Amino acid sequence: MSAAQSHTTLESKLEALQCHFTWGLDASRTTLYCLRDQLEDIGTEEGYSWLGHSYNLQGYIHYQLGFKDDACRFLSRAAEAFRQMRNTVSDEGPWLVVNHGNLAWLHYYKREKAECQAHLLKVDAMMNDYPSPCQDELHPEIYAEKAWTLMKFSTDKRLLAADYFQRAIRMQPDMVEWHTSHVIGLESTLRHSDKKLGAEILEKMKIAKEHDPDNLYLAALYLEAFAETGKNIESEARDLARRVLRKPISSYSGIVPLLRLYRIYVSMDEAIDLAEEVLERHPDERYLKRCAALCYKRRIFQGRDNPLEHSMIDRAISLHRDVITLYPLSSDTIKVSLANIYAEANHQAEADQIYEELLNIDLDPEGAQMLYNNYAKYVHFIRKESYKSIEYHMRAAAIPQQSSYRKNSINTLERIRERNRNRMCGEIDEFLNNLQ
């Protein structure tokens, strides 16, 4: 076989692998940095069932960001995490297929052909030794990892992730963590689409909670779903808070849905108190500062009809500044929140400066939509520049990517057109017609 044929054969084998490098996980650098920070905030809590999968995804993300050595380090950690979680000393098992596929691609890109071939051989051996229980289907371990990855990677792929989880569970129904993550993914999909949880999903959450009683993230989601039916859950929420406070803190410990539960169904002030208590117990956890900053932001903009204490504004600003420092490459949304808090506190010069800096950097499409939509509201309500506001709502809407920001800007433009009181109504009408 010629060198060219050998190279083509190698590439075809790599393309046929089931791993992060072949799953179409395209994203901007901004999104990759946000994902990297989210995965780091999950932590390395002992017993976390998705730790190996998290390291696999982090390895892929670091490669995409250009950090090959870090990628190799995380992929090596993944293999060790899988061995610990599966309680085995073996270097084989169907849960390692994706990991070896990732390593094969990494060595290929590093021009290390022998190492690449070695990992391809390991994948072949494991596929033969651990065939899928269902012909013409992937192994359930592969489906589960692919589902978990898509769920983390993209909001618009969560329905596909749910399908993969269902396939994995159908073939291997005894994996509790698969049931739990499947239900969490379904809940997240519905929440991001502003749809109510139906009785069927609520029942699935109840069953998953019974089988995974120590998963406080799921417990908080279930309690939130239960509260949406009109039930009083204040007592249960406070009991759950005590349980969460006793556990190691990470983004998977349940603090985010718990704080959301408090803000909506208990009280905003108690949510802030809880966030401060958790932060006092774990002052070095950057993730908790982000949670606390969000609570203060919600409190400030919820209480617009009531005068706010200077101490609350100052605390909100301090937390936001800390979060921006702790998340230097994934804090654009926090910067916008800080600008809006400055505006609410009548510090327009500081707000102007933040927006000016953000408008002069290159953002990915969703980041640009978020910025333009918020800036449009800012110049309308704070600077009273209605025409400039319309211009930036148009900019947000013109970016052809579905998001809540684009939807909000389009709705705003439609309302202006319907009122027919603005001299730009003709321009807005033409813009919206061309958009469709």
N, C-alpha and C positions, 0 to 999 in steps of 0.2 A: 504494500500500500504506500502511495506517495505521501509526502509530508502534507500536501494540500488536502488529500483525501482523509488522512488521519485527523487533521484539524477540523474538517467538516463533520466527521463522525463524532469527535469529542463534543463539538458544539451541539449536535443533535441530541446527544445523550444528556447534556446539561439542560437543554430546553425541555426535555421530557420529564425532568425532576419535579416533584411536588415540594416546593420550598418558597421562601419569601421572594427570591429572585425571579420566580416565574409566575407569581400571583398578581401581576399588574398593579403593584402598590406604588403608583406614581403620586408624588406630592411635591409641593414647593419646599424650599429650604425653611421657610417660616413654619410651615406645618410640621416638618420633620423635627425642628427644634422644640416645638410645643409638645409633640409626641414623646420626644426624649425626656423632657422634664416630667411629663405625666407618668411615664414608666418608672423614672427614678423615685417619684413620690409614692409609688406603691410600696416601696421599701423591700426589705429582705426578711420579713417576719418568718420565723421558723414555722413550717407547716402550711405556708401559702401555696396552694396547689398549682398555681399557674406560674410559678417562679421560673421554671425552665423555659416556658413559652415566652415569658417576658424578656429573658436574656437573649433568646433567639431573635426576637423582634428588635431589641436594642442593638444587637450585632448588625443586623441589616441596616438599621437607621444610621448607625455610625459609619458604615461603609458608604452609604448614599451621601453622607455629609463630608466624605473624604478622609475619615479617620480609620485607616485600615488596621492599624495596630489595636485600637480600641475595639474594632469589630471582631478581630480574632480573639481578644480577651473575653468579650461577652459570649461568643459562641462556645468557647471552652468552659465558661461558667455554666452555660446551659446544659452541657453534657453532664457535669457534676451535679447540678440541681436535679436533673431527671433521675440520676442514680439514687440520690438521697430520697426523693419523693416516692420512687418505686421500690425503695428499700432493697436494692440489689447492687452487687459489685460487678455485674456484667456490663460489658461495653456494647451489648446488643439489646434490641427491643424495638418494637414498632414505633415507640415514642421518640426514637432517635433518628428516624428516617429524614425528617425535615432538617434536623440539625446537621446531619452529614451532607445533605443536599446544599445547605447554605455554605458549609465549609468547602465543598467542591467548587462552587462558584467563586468563593473568595480566593482560593488558591489559583483558580483559572485567571482571575483578574490580576493576581500578583505574578503571573507567568511562572507558577510553580507546578509544572505539568505532572510530575510524579505524585505529588501530594494530592492534586486534583483527581488523578486516576485512582488513587488509594481510597478516597472517599466515595467515588462512584462504585467501586467494587463492594464497599461496605453496604451501600444502599441496595445494590443488586442482591447481596446475600440476605439482607434483612427482609427484603420484599419476597424472596423465595421461602425463607424460614417462617415468616409471619404473614401469610396471605390474608387478604380481606375475607371476612366471613361471608360476604355477598359478592358473587361474580359481577364483574363490570362496575364495581363500586370501589372507591378508595377505602383504605383501612380506617376504621373509626377514629383511631388516634390522629390520623392525618386530617380527617374532617374536623375533629374537635379543635385542633391547633389552627387550622385555616379559619374556622368560625371565630375563634377568640381573637385572632389577628385582625380580621376584617371588622369586627365589632369595635376594636380599639382604633383602627386606622381611618375609618371613614363613616360618617353618619349615613351616607347614601348607600352603604353596602350592608346595613344591619339586617335588612330582610333576607339577603343572601346568606348572611351569617346564621340567621335563625334556621334557614333551611339546612345548612350544613350541620348545625347542632342536632336537628331532628334526625338526620341520617345517622350521625354518630350514636345517638341515644338509642335508636331503633336496633342497631347492631350490638350495642354494649350498654344495656340499660342500668347497670349497677354503678355507674360512675356518677356519684352525687354532685361533684363539682360541675359536671356538664349540664345537668338539670338546672342547677342554680344559675350558671352563667347564661344559659338559654333564656331563662325567665327574666334575668336582669336586662338582657339585650332586647327582649320584647317590650319591657316596660320603658326602656330608654327610647326605642323607636316611636312608641305611641306618644311619649311626653314631648319629643322634639317635633312631632307633627300636630301637636295641640289636640290630640284625640283622647277621649276618655277611655279608661281601662274597662273592658267589658267583664261580664261575670265569668267568662271562660278563662281570661288571663288572671283574674283575681283568684280563681280556684287553683290554677297552676302555681301561682305564687304561694298560696297556702300550703299546697302539697310539698313544694320545694322547701319551704321554711320548716315543715315538720321533719323532713329528711336531713336538713342541714341547720339544726337549731343554734349552732355556734356562730353562724354567719350573720353578724350584726348589720352588715350593709343590706342584705336581703331583708332582715327584720325591719329596718327603717323604711325600706321601700314598701313593704307590705302594710306597715302601719300608716304610711302616707296614703296608699291606695284605699285603705279602710276609712281614713278620715274623709276622703273625697265622697264617700257615700253618705256623709252627714253625721257620722258617729263622733261622739266626744272621745278624744284619745289623749287628753292632757296627762292623765295619770300614767297611762302606758308609756307615753313619750318620756316622762321623767324617769320612770323605771329603766327604760332603754338607755337613757343618757348615763345613768349610773353604771350600767354594764359596759358601755363604750369607754367610759373614763377609766375602767379597770384594765382595759386591753392596750397592748402596744399600738401606738398611733401611726396610721398610714392612710393613704387615700382609699384603702380598701377596708378600713376599720368601721366605716359607717358614719363618719362624722359629717360628710357633706349632705346625704339625704336626711340625716337627723337635724342638722341646722336648718335645712329647707323646711322640714316638718315643723320645727319650732317657729320659724318666721311666719308661716302661713296659718298654722292651726293652734299654736299656743300663744306666743306674743313675741313681737320683734325685740323688745327689751330683754326678755328672757333668753332669746337666741344670742344676743350680744353678750349677756352674762355667761352663758355656757361657752361661747367661743373664747372669751377671756379666761375662763377657768381652765379650759383645755390648754390654752396657750401658756398660762402660768405654770402648768405642770410640765409642759414640754416647750420651753422658751426657744430652743434652737431648731425647732421643726419649721422650715420655711413654708411647708404646705399649710400649716395651721395659721400662719400669718395671712396667707392668701384667703383662707376661709373667713377669718375675722374681718379682713378688709371688705369682703363681699357683704358681710352682715351690716357693717357700718354704712356702706354705700346704699344698701336697700333701706336702711332706717332713715337716712338723710332724705332720699327721694320719696319715700313713703310719707314722711311727715312734713311735706311742703306747706301744709296749711297751718302748722304750728311752728313757732320760733324755736330754733335749735340752739342748744348750749354751745358756747365756743369750745368747751372741752371735747364735745363729741366731734365737731368739725376738725379740731386739731388732732385728735386720735385717728380719725379716718385718714387724714392727710399723711400722718406719720406712718401708718401701716401701709398705705399705698406706696409711699417712697421706699420703704423697706422691701416690699414685694418686687418693685421694679429693679432694685439692686440684686435681689436674690434670684430673679429670673431675667437676666439681662437680654436674652435672645428670644424670649417668648412672652413679652409683657406689653404688647401694643394695646390690648384690650384694657389692661390695668391703667395704662397712661391716659387713655380716653376717659376712663372713670375718674381719674385724678383731675383731669381738665374740667370735667363736669362738676366735680365737687368744689373746685376753685370758683367756678362760675356761680354755683349756688351760694357760696360764701362771699360773693361780690368781689372776688379777686380776679377781675377779668384779664388783667395783664398777664398773670401766670397761666390762665387758661389759653389765652391767645398764643402764648409762646409754645406750649405743648402741642397745640394743634398745628402751628406753623412748622414745627420740627417734624411731626408725623407726615404732613402733606408733602414734605420734601424728600421722603425716603421711598424706596421701591418696595411695594407690598405685593403679596400674592393676591389673586382675585377676591377671595373671601375677606381677607384683611382689608383690602381697599374698599369693598362694599361696607364693611363695618365702620371704617373711618368716615367715608363720604356720608353715610346715613346719619351718623352721630353729629358730624360737623354741620350738616344741613339743619338739624334741629337746633344746634348751638347758635348758629348765625341767625336763625329765625327768632328764637325765644330770648336770647341774651343780647345779640347785637342788632336785632330788629331789621335785618337785611333780607327781606322776603325774596327778592330776585336771586340773590346769591344762594339762598336756601334751595330754591327750585333748581338752580344749576347743579348743585351737589346731589340732590335727590335724583336728577337725571343721570348724573355720573354713576351713582350706585346702581340704578336700574339698568344702565347700558351694559354692565358687565354680565355676560351670558352664563351665569352660574346661579343655581337655585340656592337661596339662603333666606333666613328670616329678615335680614337687613334689606335685601333686594325687594322682597315682598312688601315690607313696610314702606319703602320709598315709592313703589308703584302705587300702593293704596293711597298714599298722601297726594301724589300727583293726580290721581283719579278724582279725589275729593275736591282739589282745587279746580279741576276742569268742570266738575258738576256744578260748583257754586257760580262759576263764570263771572267772577268779579275782578280777576287779575288780568292785566294787559298781556300777560304771557300765555293766556289760555289757548290761543291759536297754536302757538309753538308747542305747548304741552300736548295738545290734541294730535298734532302731526307726529310728535315724538312717540306717543303711546301707540298710535296706529302702526308706525314703522316697527315698533318693538314687537308687536304681535305678528 
